[in-house]
Amino acid sequence: MTRRAHTARYPDVQPELAPRTRGVIGLFEENCTVCMLCARECPDWCIYIDSHKETLPPAAPGGRERSRNVLDRFAIDFALCMYCGICVEVCPFDALFWSPEFEYAETDIRELTHERDRLREWMWTVPEPPALDPAAEEPKELTAARKTAEKAQQAQQAEKREAQE
């Protein structure tokens, strides 16, 4: 009460945001498998997803055809969204991220439904994740991948030795 009030001159001076500020949700479309978990878990039902199935040829001769879901539409209605972040948390393939972008006001409420192209644009404003603690143990996934790569390399070296003999 004894200090003078500080008025932020927002449009002229941009605010200093925290490094991992939650602004808007960005979509990394390449990681989306159309599993629909984000849309099912959303308490506001503000995520709209449309897809179709596509048949892929067999990977090896004599194999069977596979089918996969192809994303046709991914939209989030930010007029309904309460920014809880459940969709970001439940995505098993890391297709949704928090972007610090916060200036996306519209004059018409119907324009607050942003399609995947707009969500993809916000993906490039997502900051890098914080660095891992050097004293922390390595994630199990990296350890398993490293062991698999080492075994494959050893097998290749053994095949080369046998071929030379």
MODELLER restraints for C-alpha pairs under 7 A, 6 or more apart:
rsr = mdl.restraints
at = mdl.atoms
rsr.add(forms.Gaussian(group=physical.xy_distance, feature=features.Distance(at['CA:21:A'], at['CA:100:A']), mean=5.05, stdev=0.5))
rsr.add(forms.Gaussian(group=physical.xy_distance, feature=features.Distance(at['CA:22:A'], at['CA:98:A']), mean=5.52, stdev=0.5))
rsr.add(forms.Gaussian(group=physical.xy_distance, feature=features.Distance(at['CA:22:A'], at['CA:99:A']), mean=6.16, stdev=0.5))
rsr.add(forms.Gaussian(group=physical.xy_distance, feature=features.Distance(at['CA:22:A'], at['CA:100:A']), mean=5.39, stdev=0.5))
rsr.add(forms.Gaussian(group=physical.xy_distance, feature=features.Distance(at['CA:23:A'], at['CA:98:A']), mean=6.46, stdev=0.5))
rsr.add(forms.Gaussian(group=physical.xy_distance, feature=features.Distance(at['CA:23:A'], at['CA:99:A']), mean=5.45, stdev=0.5))
rsr.add(forms.Gaussian(group=physical.xy_distance, feature=features.Distance(at['CA:23:A'], at['CA:100:A']), mean=4.43, stdev=0.5))
rsr.add(forms.Gaussian(group=physical.xy_distance, feature=features.Distance(at['CA:23:A'], at['CA:101:A']), mean=5.09, stdev=0.5))
rsr.add(forms.Gaussian(group=physical.xy_distance, feature=features.Distance(at['CA:23:A'], at['CA:102:A']), mean=4.88, stdev=0.5))
rsr.add(forms.Gaussian(group=physical.xy_distance, feature=features.Distance(at['CA:24:A'], at['CA:98:A']), mean=5.87, stdev=0.5))
rsr.add(forms.Gaussian(group=physical.xy_distance, feature=features.Distance(at['CA:24:A'], at['CA:99:A']), mean=5.24, stdev=0.5))
rsr.add(forms.Gaussian(group=physical.xy_distance, feature=features.Distance(at['CA:24:A'], at['CA:100:A']), mean=6.53, stdev=0.5))
rsr.add(forms.Gaussian(group=physical.xy_distance, feature=features.Distance(at['CA:24:A'], at['CA:101:A']), mean=5.92, stdev=0.5))
rsr.add(forms.Gaussian(group=physical.xy_distance, feature=features.Distance(at['CA:24:A'], at['CA:102:A']), mean=6.35, stdev=0.5))
rsr.add(forms.Gaussian(group=physical.xy_distance, feature=features.Distance(at['CA:25:A'], at['CA:96:A']), mean=6.55, stdev=0.5))
rsr.add(forms.Gaussian(group=physical.xy_distance, feature=features.Distance(at['CA:25:A'], at['CA:97:A']), mean=5.63, stdev=0.5))
rsr.add(forms.Gaussian(group=physical.xy_distance, feature=features.Distance(at['CA:25:A'], at['CA:98:A']), mean=4.79, stdev=0.5))
rsr.add(forms.Gaussian(group=physical.xy_distance, feature=features.Distance(at['CA:25:A'], at['CA:99:A']), mean=5.76, stdev=0.5))
rsr.add(forms.Gaussian(group=physical.xy_distance, feature=features.Distance(at['CA:25:A'], at['CA:119:A']), mean=6.96, stdev=0.5))
rsr.add(forms.Gaussian(group=physical.xy_distance, feature=features.Distance(at['CA:26:A'], at['CA:96:A']), mean=5.72, stdev=0.5))
rsr.add(forms.Gaussian(group=physical.xy_distance, feature=features.Distance(at['CA:26:A'], at['CA:97:A']), mean=5.18, stdev=0.5))
rsr.add(forms.Gaussian(group=physical.xy_distance, feature=features.Distance(at['CA:26:A'], at['CA:98:A']), mean=6.07, stdev=0.5))
rsr.add(forms.Gaussian(group=physical.xy_distance, feature=features.Distance(at['CA:26:A'], at['CA:99:A']), mean=5.96, stdev=0.5))
rsr.add(forms.Gaussian(group=physical.xy_distance, feature=features.Distance(at['CA:26:A'], at['CA:119:A']), mean=4.79, stdev=0.5))
rsr.add(forms.Gaussian(group=physical.xy_distance, feature=features.Distance(at['CA:26:A'], at['CA:120:A']), mean=5.98, stdev=0.5))
rsr.add(forms.Gaussian(group=physical.xy_distance, feature=features.Distance(at['CA:26:A'], at['CA:122:A']), mean=5.07, stdev=0.5))
rsr.add(forms.Gaussian(group=physical.xy_distance, feature=features.Distance(at['CA:26:A'], at['CA:123:A']), mean=4.65, stdev=0.5))
rsr.add(forms.Gaussian(group=physical.xy_distance, feature=features.Distance(at['CA:27:A'], at['CA:95:A']), mean=5.68, stdev=0.5))
rsr.add(forms.Gaussian(group=physical.xy_distance, feature=features.Distance(at['CA:27:A'], at['CA:96:A']), mean=4.85, stdev=0.5))
rsr.add(forms.Gaussian(group=physical.xy_distance, feature=features.Distance(at['CA:27:A'], at['CA:97:A']), mean=6.56, stdev=0.5))
rsr.add(forms.Gaussian(group=physical.xy_distance, feature=features.Distance(at['CA:27:A'], at['CA:116:A']), mean=6.95, stdev=0.5))
rsr.add(forms.Gaussian(group=physical.xy_distance, feature=features.Distance(at['CA:27:A'], at['CA:119:A']), mean=5.18, stdev=0.5))
rsr.add(forms.Gaussian(group=physical.xy_distance, feature=features.Distance(at['CA:27:A'], at['CA:120:A']), mean=5.09, stdev=0.5))
rsr.add(forms.Gaussian(group=physical.xy_distance, feature=features.Distance(at['CA:27:A'], at['CA:123:A']), mean=5.94, stdev=0.5))
rsr.add(forms.Gaussian(group=physical.xy_distance, feature=features.Distance(at['CA:28:A'], at['CA:95:A']), mean=4.71, stdev=0.5))
rsr.add(forms.Gaussian(group=physical.xy_distance, feature=features.Distance(at['CA:28:A'], at['CA:96:A']), mean=6.20, stdev=0.5))
rsr.add(forms.Gaussian(group=physical.xy_distance, feature=features.Distance(at['CA:28:A'], at['CA:120:A']), mean=6.17, stdev=0.5))
rsr.add(forms.Gaussian(group=physical.xy_distance, feature=features.Distance(at['CA:28:A'], at['CA:123:A']), mean=6.38, stdev=0.5))
rsr.add(forms.Gaussian(group=physical.xy_distance, feature=features.Distance(at['CA:29:A'], at['CA:95:A']), mean=6.32, stdev=0.5))
rsr.add(forms.Gaussian(group=physical.xy_distance, feature=features.Distance(at['CA:31:A'], at['CA:93:A']), mean=5.86, stdev=0.5))
rsr.add(forms.Gaussian(group=physical.xy_distance, feature=features.Distance(at['CA:31:A'], at['CA:94:A']), mean=6.51, stdev=0.5))
rsr.add(forms.Gaussian(group=physical.xy_distance, feature=features.Distance(at['CA:31:A'], at['CA:95:A']), mean=4.95, stdev=0.5))
rsr.add(forms.Gaussian(group=physical.xy_distance, feature=features.Distance(at['CA:32:A'], at['CA:93:A']), mean=6.68, stdev=0.5))
rsr.add(forms.Gaussian(group=physical.xy_distance, feature=features.Distance(at['CA:32:A'], at['CA:95:A']), mean=5.28, stdev=0.5))
rsr.add(forms.Gaussian(group=physical.xy_distance, feature=features.Distance(at['CA:33:A'], at['CA:69:A']), mean=6.70, stdev=0.5))
rsr.add(forms.Gaussian(group=physical.xy_distance, feature=features.Distance(at['CA:34:A'], at['CA:69:A']), mean=6.26, stdev=0.5))
rsr.add(forms.Gaussian(group=physical.xy_distance, feature=features.Distance(at['CA:34:A'], at['CA:71:A']), mean=6.26, stdev=0.5))
rsr.add(forms.Gaussian(group=physical.xy_distance, feature=features.Distance(at['CA:37:A'], at['CA:90:A']), mean=6.73, stdev=0.5))
rsr.add(forms.Gaussian(group=physical.xy_distance, feature=features.Distance(at['CA:37:A'], at['CA:91:A']), mean=6.57, stdev=0.5))
rsr.add(forms.Gaussian(group=physical.xy_distance, feature=features.Distance(at['CA:38:A'], at['CA:87:A']), mean=4.39, stdev=0.5))
rsr.add(forms.Gaussian(group=physical.xy_distance, feature=features.Distance(at['CA:38:A'], at['CA:90:A']), mean=6.35, stdev=0.5))
rsr.add(forms.Gaussian(group=physical.xy_distance, feature=features.Distance(at['CA:38:A'], at['CA:91:A']), mean=6.16, stdev=0.5))
rsr.add(forms.Gaussian(group=physical.xy_distance, feature=features.Distance(at['CA:39:A'], at['CA:45:A']), mean=6.46, stdev=0.5))
rsr.add(forms.Gaussian(group=physical.xy_distance, feature=features.Distance(at['CA:39:A'], at['CA:47:A']), mean=5.17, stdev=0.5))
rsr.add(forms.Gaussian(group=physical.xy_distance, feature=features.Distance(at['CA:39:A'], at['CA:48:A']), mean=6.81, stdev=0.5))
rsr.add(forms.Gaussian(group=physical.xy_distance, feature=features.Distance(at['CA:41:A'], at['CA:86:A']), mean=6.92, stdev=0.5))
rsr.add(forms.Gaussian(group=physical.xy_distance, feature=features.Distance(at['CA:41:A'], at['CA:87:A']), mean=6.67, stdev=0.5))
rsr.add(forms.Gaussian(group=physical.xy_distance, feature=features.Distance(at['CA:42:A'], at['CA:86:A']), mean=6.48, stdev=0.5))
rsr.add(forms.Gaussian(group=physical.xy_distance, feature=features.Distance(at['CA:42:A'], at['CA:87:A']), mean=6.15, stdev=0.5))
rsr.add(forms.Gaussian(group=physical.xy_distance, feature=features.Distance(at['CA:44:A'], at['CA:80:A']), mean=6.42, stdev=0.5))
rsr.add(forms.Gaussian(group=physical.xy_distance, feature=features.Distance(at['CA:44:A'], at['CA:81:A']), mean=6.30, stdev=0.5))
rsr.add(forms.Gaussian(group=physical.xy_distance, feature=features.Distance(at['CA:46:A'], at['CA:76:A']), mean=5.64, stdev=0.5))
rsr.add(forms.Gaussian(group=physical.xy_distance, feature=features.Distance(at['CA:46:A'], at['CA:77:A']), mean=5.12, stdev=0.5))
rsr.add(forms.Gaussian(group=physical.xy_distance, feature=features.Distance(at['CA:46:A'], at['CA:80:A']), mean=5.81, stdev=0.5))
rsr.add(forms.Gaussian(group=physical.xy_distance, feature=features.Distance(at['CA:46:A'], at['CA:81:A']), mean=5.93, stdev=0.5))
rsr.add(forms.Gaussian(group=physical.xy_distance, feature=features.Distance(at['CA:47:A'], at['CA:75:A']), mean=5.77, stdev=0.5))
rsr.add(forms.Gaussian(group=physical.xy_distance, feature=features.Distance(at['CA:47:A'], at['CA:76:A']), mean=4.59, stdev=0.5))
rsr.add(forms.Gaussian(group=physical.xy_distance, feature=features.Distance(at['CA:47:A'], at['CA:77:A']), mean=6.54, stdev=0.5))
rsr.add(forms.Gaussian(group=physical.xy_distance, feature=features.Distance(at['CA:48:A'], at['CA:74:A']), mean=5.71, stdev=0.5))
rsr.add(forms.Gaussian(group=physical.xy_distance, feature=features.Distance(at['CA:48:A'], at['CA:75:A']), mean=5.10, stdev=0.5))
rsr.add(forms.Gaussian(group=physical.xy_distance, feature=features.Distance(at['CA:48:A'], at['CA:76:A']), mean=6.32, stdev=0.5))
rsr.add(forms.Gaussian(group=physical.xy_distance, feature=features.Distance(at['CA:49:A'], at['CA:73:A']), mean=5.31, stdev=0.5))
rsr.add(forms.Gaussian(group=physical.xy_distance, feature=features.Distance(at['CA:49:A'], at['CA:74:A']), mean=4.65, stdev=0.5))
rsr.add(forms.Gaussian(group=physical.xy_distance, feature=features.Distance(at['CA:49:A'], at['CA:75:A']), mean=6.60, stdev=0.5))
rsr.add(forms.Gaussian(group=physical.xy_distance, feature=features.Distance(at['CA:50:A'], at['CA:71:A']), mean=6.40, stdev=0.5))
rsr.add(forms.Gaussian(group=physical.xy_distance, feature=features.Distance(at['CA:50:A'], at['CA:72:A']), mean=5.30, stdev=0.5))
rsr.add(forms.Gaussian(group=physical.xy_distance, feature=features.Distance(at['CA:50:A'], at['CA:73:A']), mean=4.82, stdev=0.5))
rsr.add(forms.Gaussian(group=physical.xy_distance, feature=features.Distance(at['CA:50:A'], at['CA:74:A']), mean=6.71, stdev=0.5))
rsr.add(forms.Gaussian(group=physical.xy_distance, feature=features.Distance(at['CA:51:A'], at['CA:69:A']), mean=6.30, stdev=0.5))
rsr.add(forms.Gaussian(group=physical.xy_distance, feature=features.Distance(at['CA:51:A'], at['CA:70:A']), mean=5.39, stdev=0.5))
rsr.add(forms.Gaussian(group=physical.xy_distance, feature=features.Distance(at['CA:51:A'], at['CA:71:A']), mean=4.59, stdev=0.5))
rsr.add(forms.Gaussian(group=physical.xy_distance, feature=features.Distance(at['CA:51:A'], at['CA:72:A']), mean=4.77, stdev=0.5))
rsr.add(forms.Gaussian(group=physical.xy_distance, feature=features.Distance(at['CA:51:A'], at['CA:73:A']), mean=6.70, stdev=0.5))
rsr.add(forms.Gaussian(group=physical.xy_distance, feature=features.Distance(at['CA:52:A'], at['CA:69:A']), mean=5.63, stdev=0.5))
rsr.add(forms.Gaussian(group=physical.xy_distance, feature=features.Distance(at['CA:52:A'], at['CA:70:A']), mean=5.42, stdev=0.5))
rsr.add(forms.Gaussian(group=physical.xy_distance, feature=features.Distance(at['CA:52:A'], at['CA:71:A']), mean=6.91, stdev=0.5))
rsr.add(forms.Gaussian(group=physical.xy_distance, feature=features.Distance(at['CA:53:A'], at['CA:67:A']), mean=6.31, stdev=0.5))
rsr.add(forms.Gaussian(group=physical.xy_distance, feature=features.Distance(at['CA:53:A'], at['CA:68:A']), mean=5.51, stdev=0.5))
rsr.add(forms.Gaussian(group=physical.xy_distance, feature=features.Distance(at['CA:53:A'], at['CA:69:A']), mean=4.54, stdev=0.5))
rsr.add(forms.Gaussian(group=physical.xy_distance, feature=features.Distance(at['CA:53:A'], at['CA:70:A']), mean=6.05, stdev=0.5))
rsr.add(forms.Gaussian(group=physical.xy_distance, feature=features.Distance(at['CA:54:A'], at['CA:67:A']), mean=5.40, stdev=0.5))
rsr.add(forms.Gaussian(group=physical.xy_distance, feature=features.Distance(at['CA:54:A'], at['CA:68:A']), mean=5.43, stdev=0.5))
rsr.add(forms.Gaussian(group=physical.xy_distance, feature=features.Distance(at['CA:54:A'], at['CA:69:A']), mean=6.23, stdev=0.5))
rsr.add(forms.Gaussian(group=physical.xy_distance, feature=features.Distance(at['CA:54:A'], at['CA:70:A']), mean=6.67, stdev=0.5))
rsr.add(forms.Gaussian(group=physical.xy_distance, feature=features.Distance(at['CA:55:A'], at['CA:65:A']), mean=6.64, stdev=0.5))
rsr.add(forms.Gaussian(group=physical.xy_distance, feature=features.Distance(at['CA:55:A'], at['CA:66:A']), mean=5.72, stdev=0.5))
rsr.add(forms.Gaussian(group=physical.xy_distance, feature=features.Distance(at['CA:55:A'], at['CA:67:A']), mean=4.29, stdev=0.5))
rsr.add(forms.Gaussian(group=physical.xy_distance, feature=features.Distance(at['CA:55:A'], at['CA:68:A']), mean=6.58, stdev=0.5))
rsr.add(forms.Gaussian(group=physical.xy_distance, feature=features.Distance(at['CA:56:A'], at['CA:65:A']), mean=5.74, stdev=0.5))
rsr.add(forms.Gaussian(group=physical.xy_distance, feature=features.Distance(at['CA:56:A'], at['CA:66:A']), mean=5.11, stdev=0.5))
rsr.add(forms.Gaussian(group=physical.xy_distance, feature=features.Distance(at['CA:56:A'], at['CA:67:A']), mean=5.69, stdev=0.5))
rsr.add(forms.Gaussian(group=physical.xy_distance, feature=features.Distance(at['CA:57:A'], at['CA:65:A']), mean=5.02, stdev=0.5))
rsr.add(forms.Gaussian(group=physical.xy_distance, feature=features.Distance(at['CA:57:A'], at['CA:66:A']), mean=6.63, stdev=0.5))
rsr.add(forms.Gaussian(group=physical.xy_distance, feature=features.Distance(at['CA:58:A'], at['CA:64:A']), mean=5.15, stdev=0.5))
rsr.add(forms.Gaussian(group=physical.xy_distance, feature=features.Distance(at['CA:58:A'], at['CA:65:A']), mean=4.65, stdev=0.5))
rsr.add(forms.Gaussian(group=physical.xy_distance, feature=features.Distance(at['CA:58:A'], at['CA:66:A']), mean=6.65, stdev=0.5))
rsr.add(forms.Gaussian(group=physical.xy_distance, feature=features.Distance(at['CA:73:A'], at['CA:116:A']), mean=6.81, stdev=0.5))
rsr.add(forms.Gaussian(group=physical.xy_distance, feature=features.Distance(at['CA:74:A'], at['CA:115:A']), mean=5.91, stdev=0.5))
rsr.add(forms.Gaussian(group=physical.xy_distance, feature=features.Distance(at['CA:74:A'], at['CA:116:A']), mean=5.17, stdev=0.5))
rsr.add(forms.Gaussian(group=physical.xy_distance, feature=features.Distance(at['CA:75:A'], at['CA:113:A']), mean=6.43, stdev=0.5))
rsr.add(forms.Gaussian(group=physical.xy_distance, feature=features.Distance(at['CA:75:A'], at['CA:114:A']), mean=5.45, stdev=0.5))
rsr.add(forms.Gaussian(group=physical.xy_distance, feature=features.Distance(at['CA:75:A'], at['CA:115:A']), mean=4.28, stdev=0.5))
rsr.add(forms.Gaussian(group=physical.xy_distance, feature=features.Distance(at['CA:75:A'], at['CA:116:A']), mean=5.78, stdev=0.5))
rsr.add(forms.Gaussian(group=physical.xy_distance, feature=features.Distance(at['CA:76:A'], at['CA:113:A']), mean=5.52, stdev=0.5))
rsr.add(forms.Gaussian(group=physical.xy_distance, feature=features.Distance(at['CA:76:A'], at['CA:114:A']), mean=5.54, stdev=0.5))
rsr.add(forms.Gaussian(group=physical.xy_distance, feature=features.Distance(at['CA:76:A'], at['CA:115:A']), mean=6.74, stdev=0.5))
rsr.add(forms.Gaussian(group=physical.xy_distance, feature=features.Distance(at['CA:77:A'], at['CA:112:A']), mean=5.80, stdev=0.5))
rsr.add(forms.Gaussian(group=physical.xy_distance, feature=features.Distance(at['CA:77:A'], at['CA:113:A']), mean=3.94, stdev=0.5))
rsr.add(forms.Gaussian(group=physical.xy_distance, feature=features.Distance(at['CA:77:A'], at['CA:114:A']), mean=6.32, stdev=0.5))
rsr.add(forms.Gaussian(group=physical.xy_distance, feature=features.Distance(at['CA:78:A'], at['CA:112:A']), mean=5.38, stdev=0.5))
rsr.add(forms.Gaussian(group=physical.xy_distance, feature=features.Distance(at['CA:78:A'], at['CA:113:A']), mean=5.96, stdev=0.5))
rsr.add(forms.Gaussian(group=physical.xy_distance, feature=features.Distance(at['CA:79:A'], at['CA:109:A']), mean=6.68, stdev=0.5))
rsr.add(forms.Gaussian(group=physical.xy_distance, feature=features.Distance(at['CA:79:A'], at['CA:112:A']), mean=5.78, stdev=0.5))
rsr.add(forms.Gaussian(group=physical.xy_distance, feature=features.Distance(at['CA:88:A'], at['CA:96:A']), mean=5.14, stdev=0.5))
rsr.add(forms.Gaussian(group=physical.xy_distance, feature=features.Distance(at['CA:88:A'], at['CA:97:A']), mean=5.92, stdev=0.5))
rsr.add(forms.Gaussian(group=physical.xy_distance, feature=features.Distance(at['CA:98:A'], at['CA:126:A']), mean=6.58, stdev=0.5))
rsr.add(forms.Gaussian(group=physical.xy_distance, feature=features.Distance(at['CA:99:A'], at['CA:122:A']), mean=6.32, stdev=0.5))
rsr.add(forms.Gaussian(group=physical.xy_distance, feature=features.Distance(at['CA:99:A'], at['CA:123:A']), mean=6.65, stdev=0.5))
rsr.add(forms.Gaussian(group=physical.xy_distance, feature=features.Distance(at['CA:99:A'], at['CA:125:A']), mean=5.86, stdev=0.5))
rsr.add(forms.Gaussian(group=physical.xy_distance, feature=features.Distance(at['CA:99:A'], at['CA:126:A']), mean=4.63, stdev=0.5))
rsr.add(forms.Gaussian(group=physical.xy_distance, feature=features.Distance(at['CA:100:A'], at['CA:125:A']), mean=6.86, stdev=0.5))
rsr.add(forms.Gaussian(group=physical.xy_distance, feature=features.Distance(at['CA:100:A'], at['CA:126:A']), mean=6.65, stdev=0.5))
rsr.add(forms.Gaussian(group=physical.xy_distance, feature=features.Distance(at['CA:106:A'], at['CA:112:A']), mean=6.53, stdev=0.5))
